[in-house]
């Protein structure tokens, strides 16, 4: 399966780049490949906190019971982008 990739530009200082280059060389990788791998590992290590899970359970319960008041997107958009 081919995944679509998005390009994002980042700006790092020379010292950070030099340190990343050393680590990439230690692993036998190119700098760009090493940075992509580090970011993938970091993103995949994300864990939801117990507090967040409890908050979401409460919100889902309220949603099912019809106790959550939603604002239509058009209304929000009109307030955000007043001309």
SESETOR-499188 format. One record per atom (N, C-alpha, C): x, z, y; residue in one letter. Coordinates in steps of 0.02 Angstrom, whole numbers, plus 32768, in hexadecimal, padded with zeros to 4 digits. Layout:
N
XZYA
...
REM end
This chain:
83
802A80007FC5X
800080008000X
802D8000803EX
80217FD2806BX
80477FCC80A9X
80267FF680DFX
804E802280FEX
8033804C8134X
8045802D8176X
8016803081A4X
8024801881E8X
804E804C820BX
80828036822EX
80AD80638252X
80A38059829DX
80A7808F82C2X
80A2808C830BX
80E5809D8329X
80F7807A835DX
813680888380X
812A80BB83B7X
815580EC83BBX
8153811E83F0X
819A8126840BX
81A08126844BX
81E1812F846AX
81EC81798477X
822881928467X
823981D78477X
827B81D8849CX
8284820984C6X
82C2821084ECX
82E3825184D7X
8320824C84BCX
8345828784A7X
8389828784CBX
83A382C284D7X
83E482C684F8X
841B82B284C8X
845582A284E3X
848D828984BBX
84A482BA8485X
84A382FB8495X
84B8832D8464X
8489832E8428X
8448832A8434X
8417832A83FEX
842182EC83D2X
842A82B383F1X
8436827583CCX
8475827B83A1X
84AA829783BEX
84E9829E8399X
84E082CB835CX
84BC83028364X
84B08330832CX
8485830F82F6X
845282EA830BX
842982C782DBX
8451829182B6X
847D827082DAX
84A8823C82BCX
84D4825B8285X
84F082958293X
851A82B78261X
84F282C88223X
84B682E3822DX
848B82F681F5X
847682B881CDX
8467828281F0X
8454824481CFX
848D822A81A3X
84CA822B81BEX
850482148198X
8510823F815BX
850582808161X
850D82AD8127X
84DD829B80EFX
84A282818101X
8470826F80CFX
8474822580BCX
84A5820180D9X
84AD81BB80CAX
8476818F80E5X
845A81A2811EX
8422817D813CX
843781638181X
841281318197X
8418811B81DCX
83F3814E8207X
840681528247X
83E981838274X
839D817C8279X
8384813F8283X
833C8134828AX
8317814A824BX
833281378212X
8312814981D2X
8312819581C9X
834981B581DBX
834D81FE81D5X
831A82208202X
831482098240X
82E48227826EX
829D821D8256X
828D81E2823CX
824A81D68220X
823C820681E6X
826D821081BAX
8265823C8180X
825A82858196X
8280829B81C7X
827982E081E0X
823382EA81FEX
821C82BA8224X
81DA82BF8243X
81A282BD820FX
81A9829381DCX
8178829181A6X
817482D48182X
81AE82F08171X
81B08331814FX
818F83678179X
819E836781B9X
8180839981E7X
8135839181EAX
811D835381F1X
80D5834681F5X
80B2835B81B4X
80D1834D817CX
80B1835D813CX
80B583A7812AX
80DE83CE814DX
80E38415813FX
80AF843E8165X
8084841C818BX
8051843E81B3X
802284658186X
801684A48197X
7FE984CF8172X
7FB684EC81A3X
7F7684EA818FX
7F43850881B9X
7F47855481B4X
7F40857581EDX
7F4285BE81EDX
7F0085DA81D3X
7F01861781BBX
7EC4863781A4X
7E92863F81DDX
7EAB864C821AX
7E7F86538254X
7E5B86118263X
7E8085DA825EX
7E628598826BX
7E2D85888236X
7E3D859781F7X
7E0D858A81C2X
7DCD85B281CCX
7DD485F281DFX
7D9A861C81EBX
7D7086028226X
7D9285EC825BX
7D6F85D18295X
7D4985928282X
7D688566825BX
7D4785288246X
7D0C85378218X
7D12856881EBX
7CDA857B81C0X
7C9F859281E9X
7CAD85B9821DX
7C7985D2824AX
7C588597826EX
7C8185698288X
7C65852F82ACX
7C3B8503827DX
7C5184F98240X
7C2B84D08211X
7BE984F181FFX
7BEA853481F7X
7BAB855981EAX
7B7B85508225X
7B9585598262X
7B6B8552829EX
7B50850B82A3X
7B7984D98292X
7B6384938294X
7B2A84888263X
7B3284A18226X
7AFE849881F3X
7ABD84BA8207X
7AC184F0822CX
7A8585158241X
7A6984FA8283X
7A8A84C8829FX
7A7384AA82DEX
7A7F84D7831AX
7AB185018316X
7ABF8531834CX
7AF7851A837BX
7B1084DD8371X
7B4684C4839BX
7B28849183CCX
7B388499840BX
7B20846B843EX
7B588439844EX
7B4A83FA8440X
7B7B83C5844DX
7B6983A2848EX
7B9D838C84B1X
7B94836684EFX
7BA0831D84DEX
7B7182F184F0X
7B7A82AA84E2X
7BB9828F8504X
7BDC826284E2X
7C1B824684FBX
7C1182258540X
7BDA8202854AX
7BCF81E1858BX
7BCD821485C3X
7BB0824F85B7X
7BAD828385EAX
7BF3829F85F8X
7C1982AB85C4X
7C5D82C485CDX
7C87829085F2X
7C82825285DDX
7CA8821C85FBX
7C9882158645X
7C58821C8657X
7C458215869DX
7C62824D86C7X
7C68828A86AAX
7C8682C186CFX
7CD182BB86D4X
7CF182A186A0X
7D3A829A86A0X
7D52826286CDX
7D2D822C86CEX
7D4381F186F1X
7D1781E2872EX
7D0982168756X
7CE1820C8792X
7D0581DD87C0X
7CE081B087DEX
7CFE817F880DX
7CF181928854X
REM end
